[in-house]
Amino acid sequence: MLPVAEVLGDLMHKTIACGFGFFTHYCLYIQCDVGRRSLGRLLSWDTKETWALIVWLNAAAWLHMRMIKGLRGPLLAW
């Protein structure tokens, strides 16, 4: 059985916010440093880097809609 929708929405928000912080640290700091050391440049725009950016922008947009626009409920969960 699932908890109440408000509890699930709050849990989803906290999970995405925490994951967004870790993902930002991983993508921006660690991977850029690895790319600079191994390839001699920060970005090569290969498939992995492009999709990591798409995932990061999606999470940033979701957090922005939740915090700034105040969207909640089924619309944001969809």
Secondary structure, 3 states (H helix, E strand, C coil): CCCCHHHHHHHHHHHHHHHHHHHHHHHHHHHHHHHHHHHCCCCCCCHHHHHHHHHHHHHHHHHHHHHHHCCCCHHHHC
